[in-house]
Amino acid sequence: MENKIPVNINAIDFADSEILSYTVKRGCLILFIERWNAEILEIKFLDYAASFDMGYFRIAEMQEVFETPFLERVLKEYYEIKPKEHNVRVFKFFNSDDMTALEIICKDVNIRIIKKMVF
């Protein structure tokens, strides 16, 4: 079956993980990650706005960040004048060299463990 994880990304160990695939469907970016212990995580980025992929598939960490040049660019595209407050979130995946592997801008995130990958 499946276990739902409260969205506390700091509690999830992403060391030695691999991005298996991601797709955009109905306004969500759905990402599948295989963790070091062979668990597959399905991470849904809800109300997905944009992503920046550097092609690094091995990841070591995921963080929520609050300011990035990519966020500035996305806000500039969405609004004529950047608002002082907005409701988008930025999640970054880093490889073991602390380089950005994937950056995702969305409104919310949902994470669950699935036992095996189903295509």
Backbone as CSV, one residue per row, in Angstrom:
resi,resn,N_x,N_y,N_z,CA_x,CA_y,CA_z,C_x,C_y,C_z
1,MET,0.832,-1.167,0.000,0.000,0.000,0.000,0.887,1.244,0.000
2,GLU,0.319,2.364,0.348,1.090,3.602,0.318,1.020,4.313,1.660
3,ASN,2.083,5.024,1.989,2.143,5.820,3.211,2.227,7.279,2.826
4,LYS,1.390,8.105,3.423,1.481,9.543,3.179,2.473,10.140,4.152
5,ILE,3.307,11.020,3.643,4.310,11.688,4.466,3.857,13.125,4.666
6,PRO,3.806,13.597,5.925,3.542,15.025,6.089,4.650,15.796,5.373
7,VAL,4.316,16.931,4.838,5.293,17.672,4.045,6.285,18.359,4.979
8,ASN,7.234,17.554,5.436,8.379,18.037,6.209,9.600,17.506,5.476
9,ILE,10.020,18.239,4.468,11.091,17.737,3.608,12.400,17.578,4.354
10,ASN,12.578,18.266,5.469,13.806,18.129,6.249,13.923,16.749,6.890
11,ALA,12.813,16.062,7.059,12.822,14.740,7.680,13.092,13.626,6.672
12,ILE,13.131,13.941,5.395,13.341,12.931,4.365,14.807,12.919,3.955
13,ASP,15.402,11.746,4.018,16.805,11.589,3.634,16.876,11.354,2.122
14,PHE,17.371,12.351,1.396,17.501,12.240,-0.053,18.902,11.803,-0.496
15,ALA,19.808,11.574,0.471,21.172,11.180,0.105,21.153,9.913,-0.749
16,ASP,21.997,9.894,-1.758,22.117,8.745,-2.670,20.795,8.398,-3.354
17,SER,20.018,9.404,-3.677,18.755,9.195,-4.389,18.941,9.505,-5.867
18,GLU,17.981,9.048,-6.655,18.038,9.265,-8.095,16.671,9.708,-8.607
19,ILE,16.670,10.745,-9.433,15.449,11.172,-10.098,15.173,10.161,-11.211
20,LEU,14.040,9.477,-11.127,13.683,8.483,-12.139,12.974,9.123,-13.322
21,SER,11.999,9.985,-13.022,11.255,10.645,-14.096,10.389,11.741,-13.507
22,TYR,9.941,12.606,-14.398,8.910,13.565,-14.008,8.082,13.903,-15.233
23,THR,6.855,14.300,-14.942,5.920,14.661,-16.000,5.018,15.768,-15.489
24,VAL,4.470,16.528,-16.406,3.520,17.575,-16.053,2.149,17.121,-16.518
25,LYS,1.202,17.109,-15.585,-0.137,16.634,-15.888,-1.148,17.447,-15.097
26,ARG,-2.091,18.070,-15.784,-3.180,18.826,-15.139,-2.684,19.845,-14.115
27,GLY,-1.681,20.616,-14.499,-1.189,21.673,-13.632,-0.295,21.219,-12.498
28,CYS,0.099,19.947,-12.503,0.994,19.416,-11.473,2.239,18.850,-12.138
29,LEU,3.370,19.041,-11.501,4.574,18.335,-11.903,4.692,17.154,-10.959
30,ILE,4.742,15.951,-11.526,4.823,14.728,-10.729,6.218,14.149,-10.914
31,LEU,6.938,14.003,-9.810,8.336,13.576,-9.811,8.449,12.246,-9.074
32,PHE,9.191,11.305,-9.661,9.457,10.031,-9.011,10.937,9.947,-8.681
33,ILE,11.226,9.655,-7.421,12.598,9.555,-6.933,12.781,8.201,-6.262
34,GLU,13.883,7.521,-6.610,14.240,6.293,-5.903,15.268,6.649,-4.838
35,ARG,14.935,6.333,-3.597,15.826,6.633,-2.481,16.853,5.526,-2.306
36,TRP,17.836,5.780,-1.452,18.926,4.839,-1.180,18.433,3.464,-0.741
37,ASN,17.256,3.394,-0.113,16.727,2.134,0.407,15.732,1.474,-0.553
38,ALA,15.722,1.904,-1.799,14.869,1.376,-2.870,13.416,1.823,-2.760
39,GLU,13.073,2.669,-1.796,11.734,3.247,-1.753,11.590,4.222,-2.914
40,ILE,10.399,4.250,-3.467,10.088,5.216,-4.512,9.195,6.286,-3.893
41,LEU,9.617,7.539,-4.028,8.797,8.672,-3.591,8.100,9.270,-4.800
42,GLU,6.839,9.561,-4.640,6.098,10.338,-5.627,5.885,11.713,-5.011
43,ILE,6.428,12.724,-5.666,6.291,14.092,-5.167,5.475,14.872,-6.182
44,LYS,4.322,15.367,-5.745,3.456,16.169,-6.616,3.618,17.628,-6.242
45,PHE,4.022,18.420,-7.215,4.132,19.860,-7.042,2.855,20.456,-7.612
46,LEU,1.974,20.898,-6.721,0.632,21.336,-7.086,0.642,22.775,-7.580
47,ASP,-0.241,23.057,-8.527,-0.295,24.378,-9.170,1.096,24.775,-9.647
48,TYR,1.698,23.869,-10.366,3.049,24.008,-10.899,3.141,25.222,-11.818
49,ALA,4.192,26.023,-11.629,4.387,27.217,-12.459,5.557,27.060,-13.423
50,ALA,6.702,26.524,-12.942,7.879,26.430,-13.799,8.908,25.501,-13.161
51,SER,9.841,25.015,-14.001,10.946,24.200,-13.490,12.210,24.508,-14.282
52,PHE,13.328,24.257,-13.631,14.644,24.459,-14.233,15.439,23.193,-13.952
53,ASP,15.809,22.468,-14.999,16.455,21.160,-14.883,17.869,21.239,-15.438
54,MET,18.846,20.875,-14.613,20.241,20.891,-15.048,20.721,19.521,-15.529
55,GLY,19.879,18.512,-15.482,20.247,17.198,-16.004,21.036,16.328,-15.042
56,TYR,21.164,16.722,-13.782,21.789,15.866,-12.779,20.702,14.958,-12.221
57,PHE,20.855,13.674,-12.351,19.815,12.761,-11.890,20.090,12.200,-10.499
58,ARG,21.344,12.186,-10.086,21.696,11.763,-8.731,21.525,12.974,-7.816
59,ILE,20.775,12.800,-6.736,20.543,13.917,-5.826,20.913,13.540,-4.401
60,ALA,21.182,14.567,-3.614,21.581,14.365,-2.229,20.680,15.101,-1.245
61,GLU,19.954,16.113,-1.732,19.190,16.944,-0.810,18.071,17.679,-1.543
62,MET,17.005,17.962,-0.796,15.913,18.803,-1.278,15.696,19.884,-0.231
63,GLN,15.543,21.126,-0.681,15.300,22.242,0.238,14.211,23.140,-0.326
64,GLU,13.465,23.759,0.581,12.597,24.859,0.177,13.409,26.129,0.359
65,VAL,13.468,26.928,-0.687,14.197,28.193,-0.637,13.216,29.324,-0.917
66,PHE,13.634,30.550,-0.648,12.678,31.650,-0.736,13.056,32.722,-1.735
67,GLU,14.282,32.721,-2.200,14.700,33.670,-3.240,15.699,32.993,-4.160
68,THR,15.425,33.062,-5.451,16.370,32.569,-6.454,16.227,33.441,-7.700
69,PRO,17.249,33.503,-8.520,17.120,34.233,-9.787,16.005,33.656,-10.669
70,PHE,15.821,32.342,-10.609,14.762,31.711,-11.402,13.384,32.161,-10.925
71,LEU,13.186,32.258,-9.615,11.920,32.763,-9.076,11.680,34.186,-9.549
72,GLU,12.706,35.021,-9.507,12.574,36.402,-9.974,12.112,36.437,-11.429
73,ARG,12.688,35.589,-12.248,12.319,35.539,-13.672,10.868,35.097,-13.856
74,VAL,10.462,34.069,-13.100,9.079,33.576,-13.208,8.091,34.639,-12.751
75,LEU,8.365,35.314,-11.641,7.468,36.368,-11.164,7.390,37.512,-12.164
76,LYS,8.510,37.824,-12.794,8.525,38.875,-13.807,7.651,38.494,-15.008
77,GLU,7.670,37.215,-15.373,6.842,36.730,-16.484,5.351,36.761,-16.126
78,TYR,5.021,36.446,-14.881,3.624,36.358,-14.452,2.992,37.718,-14.172
79,TYR,3.808,38.661,-13.696,3.281,39.969,-13.297,4.081,41.076,-13.977
80,GLU,3.413,42.173,-14.286,4.134,43.320,-14.840,5.089,43.893,-13.797
81,ILE,4.578,44.047,-12.585,5.391,44.532,-11.473,5.412,43.424,-10.424
82,LYS,6.598,43.036,-9.998,6.731,41.957,-9.024,6.000,42.327,-7.737
83,PRO,5.101,41.451,-7.275,4.383,41.746,-6.030,5.305,41.603,-4.819
84,LYS,4.994,42.351,-3.765,5.790,42.242,-2.545,5.551,40.901,-1.869
85,GLU,4.339,40.388,-2.003,3.990,39.076,-1.451,3.391,38.226,-2.554
86,HIS,3.692,36.957,-2.516,3.136,36.009,-3.488,2.917,34.681,-2.779
87,ASN,2.216,33.779,-3.424,1.909,32.499,-2.782,2.585,31.323,-3.475
88,VAL,3.703,31.558,-4.128,4.428,30.449,-4.749,5.591,30.028,-3.859
89,ARG,5.950,28.752,-3.990,7.041,28.175,-3.218,8.106,27.673,-4.181
90,VAL,9.331,27.619,-3.715,10.450,27.162,-4.541,11.115,25.980,-3.844
91,PHE,11.217,24.874,-4.573,11.886,23.683,-4.066,13.079,23.389,-4.962
92,LYS,14.227,23.157,-4.326,15.446,22.875,-5.075,16.010,21.519,-4.653
93,PHE,16.412,20.761,-5.655,17.129,19.514,-5.430,18.591,19.767,-5.763
94,PHE,19.483,19.269,-4.899,20.915,19.465,-5.076,21.603,18.119,-5.251
95,ASN,22.670,18.107,-6.051,23.470,16.895,-6.155,24.485,16.874,-5.011
96,SER,25.349,15.873,-4.977,26.302,15.742,-3.872,27.377,16.825,-3.876
97,ASP,27.502,17.574,-4.979,28.447,18.690,-5.045,27.780,20.029,-4.751
98,ASP,26.563,19.995,-4.194,25.766,21.191,-3.874,25.399,22.021,-5.099
99,MET,25.354,21.377,-6.245,24.910,22.040,-7.469,23.411,21.793,-7.632
100,THR,22.695,22.789,-8.135,21.257,22.634,-8.348,21.005,21.607,-9.451
101,ALA,20.255,20.580,-9.118,19.871,19.560,-10.090,18.523,19.925,-10.719
102,LEU,17.598,20.376,-9.880,16.247,20.669,-10.336,15.653,21.730,-9.408
103,GLU,15.019,22.723,-9.994,14.343,23.771,-9.228,12.899,23.828,-9.714
104,ILE,11.964,23.800,-8.774,10.544,23.756,-9.121,9.807,24.859,-8.374
105,ILE,8.979,25.585,-9.121,8.154,26.654,-8.546,6.699,26.208,-8.642
106,CYS,6.021,26.229,-7.496,4.638,25.754,-7.426,3.957,26.415,-6.230
107,LYS,2.720,26.021,-5.977,2.009,26.577,-4.827,2.025,25.650,-3.614
108,ASP,2.113,24.337,-3.849,2.126,23.400,-2.728,2.759,22.091,-3.175
109,VAL,2.988,21.205,-2.226,3.636,19.930,-2.523,2.977,18.822,-1.712
110,ASN,2.914,17.632,-2.307,2.358,16.449,-1.661,3.340,15.316,-1.913
111,ILE,3.752,14.625,-0.850,4.739,13.557,-0.969,4.143,12.263,-0.430
112,ARG,4.363,11.174,-1.173,3.945,9.869,-0.668,4.956,8.812,-1.085
113,ILE,5.008,7.749,-0.303,5.874,6.623,-0.614,5.046,5.609,-1.386
114,ILE,5.593,5.119,-2.496,4.953,4.018,-3.197,5.935,2.860,-3.219
115,LYS,5.435,1.664,-3.227,6.296,0.499,-3.096,7.081,0.174,-4.360
116,LYS,6.431,0.320,-5.507,7.141,0.054,-6.754,6.616,0.976,-7.836
117,MET,7.442,1.215,-8.798,7.113,2.113,-9.898,6.111,1.440,-10.822
118,VAL,5.055,2.155,-11.178,4.055,1.643,-12.108,3.985,2.592,-13.290
119,PHE,4.134,2.078,-14.482,4.067,2.911,-15.675,2.769,2.693,-16.401
